[in-house]
């Protein structure tokens, strides 16, 4: 389950994964910057009019206990 997990960056931006989100091996969940009210089982939205990440920033995936599970530096 990814319910409550978060994507974070150094600027304090956070995206919290929705309730009931289950990821199976090989599955994808895409997170987009744009504003939308149509989140689904395969996509979520930051609901921002501007880009969240810039080149060189690091995105961090954090579980509900605050443990870092993955990081990715934007090329």
VENHU-V496759 format. One record per helix or strand. SS is the DSSP state (@ for helix, = for strand). FROM is the first residue (numbers start at 1). TO is the last residue. If there is no record, write none. Layout:
ss	from	to
SS	FROM	TO
SS	FROM	TO
This chain:
ss	from	to
=	6	8
=	14	16
=	30	32
=	43	45
=	58	62
=	68	73
